């Protein structure tokens, strides 16, 4: 269990974001532990001493009950406006009625859901954590007819066991949990797992000591039903290969169903078409596309690389009478997209190969459509299927 830093709850004034009724209910199962550490809970929630409890949480003892730490951690993480919006929808879908005896702040909503269904709050936190990470590697399916997708309810437990065993072998502990969901177009697997154990020096009552814990981490696998691609948000080649093989086996009965080395993206249109490749008028929903940065590999004995960065790279080059060298291989490009639903532009970066980075993964469908139109996505039967979906 990670011992988090309660930025939101470590001071008595911040702790007041949770109504006394909900805070009292949140910590009541641990009343005996709190009392043993000098924090007695009153019978009346209205008499709860915010300041005393806040000071206790500021230096939470190492032997704190895991569920107390877990509950405070997840409430803290989801006590934001965005978190509250997601939790309101999740509560409605799960049939959880939020108390409206008093006006609800985000922390109140999170606390109520923890009290009603801790696993729901954990799942929403996992989704929110993944939504902050937008780098995806794309793996194409092997050529030929696609076998039917296995039933998720039956296959996810086996996948969870296989993933859990892999993390345990890599010294990252047991307890991996998969949160699975599916829509018409995709299957989404959010994986909560442990990281390598950590020990850090600390001061305990003025004396040298240490804290030790296993960090919590998240990975994401998305199967696109239209293209047959597997999109992975994970760390390192070994971890990505593990997901590629195990998801392929558990969902399709084939460890090599997803190819490990077939590229998806090419940056050749930058050299071939110049500024013409940035046209956007044929993709509804996109108002403008700019090339903000391009990295090129020029080779040679010293493996020369060059990066051009500007408010608009093509115009900056034209102003100097230059162009992208035809003998250079573009390896990465950062575009700036302005969408019809937002006045603020958002960057998207792709790499020669199979990796894309988004500011918001909700942009992916529209951006991928533009990439296909401009031929930044390598054309073939598998990607053509997505283009005509």
C-alpha positions in Angstrom: 0.0 0.0 0.0 1.3 3.4 -1.0 1.6 5.9 1.8 0.4 9.0 0.0 1.0 12.7 0.7 -2.3 14.2 1.7 -1.9 17.6 0.1 -5.6 18.2 0.2 -6.2 16.8 3.7 -3.0 17.5 5.6 -4.1 20.9 7.0 -7.2 21.5 9.1 -8.6 24.2 6.7 -8.3 21.9 3.7 -9.9 19.0 5.6 -13.0 21.1 6.0 -13.7 20.5 2.3 -15.5 17.3 3.6 -18.7 17.8 5.5 -18.4 16.6 9.1 -21.1 14.0 8.5 -19.2 12.3 5.7 -15.8 12.7 7.3 -17.1 11.2 10.5 -18.6 8.2 8.6 -15.4 7.8 6.6 -13.1 7.4 9.7 -15.7 5.8 12.0 -14.7 2.2 11.2 -11.2 3.1 12.5 -12.4 4.7 15.7 -10.4 2.3 17.9 -7.2 3.0 16.1 -7.7 6.7 16.1 -8.6 6.7 19.8 -5.4 4.7 20.6 -3.5 7.6 18.9 -5.2 10.3 20.8 -8.0 11.2 18.3 -11.3 10.3 19.9 -14.3 10.5 17.7 -17.4 12.1 19.2 -20.8 10.4 18.8 -22.1 13.5 17.2 -20.5 14.2 13.8 -21.1 17.9 14.4 -18.6 17.9 17.2 -15.8 16.4 15.1 -12.5 18.2 15.7 -11.2 19.0 12.2 -8.0 20.5 13.5 -7.0 17.5 15.7 -7.8 15.0 13.0 -6.0 17.1 10.4 -2.8 17.2 12.5 -3.0 13.5 13.0 -3.2 12.9 9.2 -0.3 15.3 8.7 2.0 12.7 10.2 0.1 9.5 9.7 1.8 6.6 11.6 3.3 3.7 9.6 0.9 1.2 11.2 -2.2 3.1 10.0 -5.0 0.7 8.9 -4.7 0.1 5.1 -8.4 0.8 4.5 -8.1 4.2 6.3 -5.1 5.1 4.1 -6.8 3.8 1.0 -10.0 5.6 1.6 -8.4 9.0 2.4 -6.1 8.5 -0.6 -8.9 7.9 -3.1 -11.1 10.6 -1.7 -8.2 13.0 -1.9 -7.4 12.1 -5.5 -11.0 12.5 -6.7 -11.9 15.6 -4.7 -11.7 17.9 -7.8 -14.3 19.4 -10.1 -13.5 16.9 -12.9 -13.5 14.0 -10.4 -16.8 15.0 -9.0 -18.4 15.2 -12.5 -17.2 11.7 -13.3 -18.4 10.4 -9.9 -21.9 11.8 -10.3 -22.3 10.0 -13.5 -20.8 6.8 -12.1 -23.1 6.9 -9.0 -26.1 7.4 -11.2 -25.2 4.4 -13.4 -24.6 2.2 -10.3 -27.8 3.3 -8.7 -26.1 5.0 -5.8 -28.2 7.9 -4.4 -26.1 10.7 -3.1 -27.3 12.4 0.0 -28.6 15.9 -0.6 -29.2 16.9 3.0 -26.6 19.6 2.5 -24.8 21.0 -0.6 -22.1 18.6 -1.8 -18.5 19.6 -2.5 -16.4 17.3 -4.6 -14.8 15.7 -1.5 -18.3 15.0 -0.1 -19.2 13.1 -3.3 -16.0 11.1 -3.3 -16.5 10.2 0.4 -20.1 9.1 -0.1 -19.1 6.8 -3.0 -16.3 5.3 -1.0 -18.7 4.6 1.8 -21.2 3.0 -0.6 -18.9 1.2 -3.0 -15.1 1.5 -2.5 -14.4 -0.5 -5.7 -16.4 2.0 -7.8 -14.3 4.9 -6.4 -11.1 2.9 -7.1 -12.2 2.2 -10.7 -13.1 5.9 -11.3 -9.7 6.9 -9.9 -8.0 4.4 -12.2 -9.8 5.9 -15.2 -8.9 9.4 -14.1 -5.3 8.5 -13.7 -5.1 6.9 -17.1 -6.8 9.9 -18.7 -3.8 12.0 -17.7 -1.5 9.8 -19.7 -1.9 10.0 -23.5 1.0 8.2 -25.1 -0.1 5.1 -27.0 1.8 2.5 -28.9 -0.2 0.8 -31.7 0.1 -2.9 -32.6 -1.6 -4.2 -35.7 -3.4 -7.6 -35.9 -1.8 -10.4 -37.9 -3.0 -10.6 -41.5 -6.0 -12.6 -42.4 -9.6 -13.0 -41.0 -10.0 -12.0 -37.4 -11.3 -14.6 -35.0 -14.2 -13.6 -32.7 -13.4 -11.7 -29.6 -13.6 -13.8 -26.4 -16.3 -13.1 -23.9 -14.8 -10.4 -21.5 -16.5 -11.7 -18.4 -14.9 -15.1 -18.9 -11.5 -14.0 -20.2 -10.6 -11.0 -18.0 -10.0 -13.1 -14.8 -7.5 -15.2 -16.7 -5.8 -12.1 -18.1 -5.7 -10.6 -14.6 -4.0 -13.7 -13.2 -1.4 -13.7 -16.1 -0.7 -10.0 -15.7 -0.4 -10.3 -11.9 2.0 -13.2 -12.2 4.2 -11.2 -14.6 4.4 -8.2 -12.2 5.2 -10.5 -9.3 8.1 -12.1 -11.3 9.4 -8.6 -12.0 9.5 -7.8 -8.3 6.5 -5.5 -8.4 4.2 -7.4 -6.0 0.9 -9.1 -6.2 -2.5 -7.5 -6.5 -2.9 -6.5 -10.1 -6.5 -5.5 -10.9 -8.2 -5.1 -14.3 -11.1 -2.7 -14.8 -12.7 -3.8 -18.1 -15.3 -1.9 -20.1 -16.5 -2.1 -23.7 -18.4 0.0 -26.3 -19.4 -0.5 -29.9 -16.0 0.5 -31.1 -13.5 -0.6 -28.4 -12.6 -2.7 -25.4 -10.8 -0.8 -22.7 -8.7 -2.6 -20.0 -7.3 -0.4 -17.2 -4.8 -2.3 -15.1 -3.9 -1.2 -11.6 -0.7 -2.8 -10.4 2.3 -2.3 -8.2 5.7 -0.8 -8.9 9.2 -1.6 -7.6 9.4 -1.4 -3.8 10.7 2.0 -2.4 12.6 2.8 0.7 13.3 6.5 1.6 15.1 8.1 4.5 12.9 10.1 6.9 12.8 11.7 10.3 10.5 10.2 12.9 10.1 12.3 16.1 13.4 14.0 15.2 15.3 10.8 14.7 16.6 9.2 11.5 14.2 6.5 10.2 12.9 5.3 6.9 9.6 4.8 5.1 9.0 2.0 2.7 6.1 1.2 0.4 5.1 -0.2 -3.0 4.0 2.5 -5.4 0.7 2.1 -7.2 0.8 2.3 -11.0 -1.6 2.1 -14.0 -1.4 0.7 -17.5 -4.0 0.8 -20.3 -4.8 -1.5 -23.2 -7.5 -0.6 -25.8 -8.6 -3.0 -28.5 -10.1 -1.1 -31.4 -12.9 -3.3 -32.9 -12.8 -1.4 -36.2 -9.1 -1.6 -37.1 -8.2 -4.6 -35.0 -5.4 -2.6 -33.4 -4.2 -2.9 -29.8 -3.3 0.5 -28.3 -1.0 0.3 -25.2 -0.2 2.9 -22.6 2.5 1.2 -20.6 6.2 1.6 -19.7 9.1 -0.1 -21.4 9.4 -2.7 -24.1 9.1 -5.7 -21.8 5.9 -4.5 -20.3 4.4 -3.6 -23.7 5.4 -7.0 -25.1 3.8 -8.7 -22.1 0.5 -6.9 -22.7 0.6 -7.5 -26.4 1.1 -11.2 -26.0 -1.2 -11.8 -23.0 -4.1 -9.7 -24.4 -3.7 -11.5 -27.7 -3.8 -14.9 -26.0 -6.7 -14.2 -23.6 -8.9 -12.4 -26.1 -8.1 -14.3 -29.3 -6.3 -17.4 -28.2 -3.1 -16.4 -29.9 0.0 -14.8 -28.2 1.2 -13.5 -31.6 -2.2 -12.1 -32.7 -0.8 -8.5 -32.4 2.3 -7.9 -34.4 5.3 -6.5 -32.5 7.2 -4.6 -35.2 4.8 -3.4 -37.9 4.9 0.4 -38.2 1.7 2.4 -38.3 2.9 6.0 -38.8 5.1 7.5 -41.5 6.2 11.2 -41.7 7.0 11.0 -45.4 4.2 13.4 -46.3 6.2 16.2 -44.6 9.0 15.8 -47.1 6.8 14.8 -50.1 4.0 17.3 -49.8 5.4 20.2 -47.7 2.9 22.6 -46.3 0.1 21.1 -48.5 0.0 18.1 -46.1 -1.5 20.4 -43.4 -4.8 20.9 -45.2 -7.7 20.4 -42.9 -10.9 21.6 -44.6 -11.9 18.1 -45.7 -12.1 16.9 -42.0 -15.1 18.3 -40.2 -14.4 19.2 -36.6 -10.9 20.4 -37.3 -10.4 24.2 -37.8 -6.6 24.4 -38.2 -3.5 22.3 -38.2 0.1 23.7 -37.7 3.4 21.9 -37.7 5.2 23.1 -34.6 8.2 20.8 -34.5 9.9 18.1 -36.6 12.9 16.0 -35.7 15.0 14.5 -38.5 17.7 11.9 -38.7 20.5 12.9 -41.2 22.8 9.9 -40.4 26.5 10.0 -41.0 29.4 8.8 -38.9 28.1 10.9 -36.0 24.4 10.0 -36.3 23.4 13.6 -36.9 19.9 14.6 -35.8 18.2 18.0 -36.4 15.1 19.5 -34.9 13.2 22.4 -36.4 10.8 24.2 -34.0 8.7 27.2 -34.8 5.2 28.6 -34.5 4.7 27.1 -38.0 7.8 25.2 -39.2 7.0 25.3 -43.0 6.5 29.1 -43.0 9.6 29.6 -40.9 11.7 27.6 -43.4 10.1 29.4 -46.4 11.0 32.7 -44.8 14.7 31.7 -44.9 14.4 30.1 -48.3 14.8 26.6 -46.9 12.9 23.3 -46.9 13.0 19.9 -45.2 16.0 18.0 -46.5 15.0 15.2 -48.9 17.8 13.0 -47.7 16.7 13.3 -44.0 14.4 10.8 -42.3 11.7 12.6 -40.2 11.5 10.6 -36.9 9.0 12.7 -34.9 6.6 15.6 -35.5 4.5 17.7 -33.2 1.3 19.2 -34.7 -1.0 21.8 -33.2 -4.7 21.1 -33.8 -7.5 23.6 -33.3 -10.8 21.8 -33.0 -14.3 23.1 -33.6 -15.3 22.4 -30.0 -12.5 24.4 -28.4 -10.8 27.8 -29.0 -7.6 26.5 -27.3 -5.2 24.5 -29.6 -4.0 21.1 -28.5 -0.7 19.4 -29.4 -0.4 15.9 -30.9 2.9 14.2 -31.5 3.6 11.2 -33.6 6.8 9.2 -34.1 8.0 7.3 -37.2 6.8 3.8 -36.1 3.8 3.2 -33.9 3.7 5.8 -31.1 1.3 8.8 -30.8 1.0 11.3 -27.9 -2.3 13.2 -27.2 -3.2 15.9 -24.8 -6.7 14.4 -24.7 -7.4 10.9 -25.9 -10.9 12.0 -26.9 -9.2 13.8 -29.8 -7.8 10.5 -31.2 -10.6 9.5 -33.6 -10.7 12.9 -35.3 -6.9 13.3 -35.4 -6.5 9.7 -36.8 -9.0 10.5 -39.5 -6.9 13.5 -40.5 -3.7 11.4 -40.4 -5.3 8.9 -42.7 -6.5 11.7 -45.1 -3.0 13.1 -45.2 -1.4 9.6 -45.5 0.6 9.8 -42.2 -0.9 6.4 -41.5 0.5 3.6 -43.6 -2.3 2.3 -45.8 -3.1 -1.3 -46.0 -6.1 -3.7 -45.5 -6.1 -3.3 -41.7 -6.0 0.5 -41.7 -8.3 0.8 -44.7 -10.9 -1.1 -42.6 -10.8 1.7 -40.0 -10.9 4.4 -42.7 -14.2 3.0 -44.0 -15.8 2.2 -40.6 
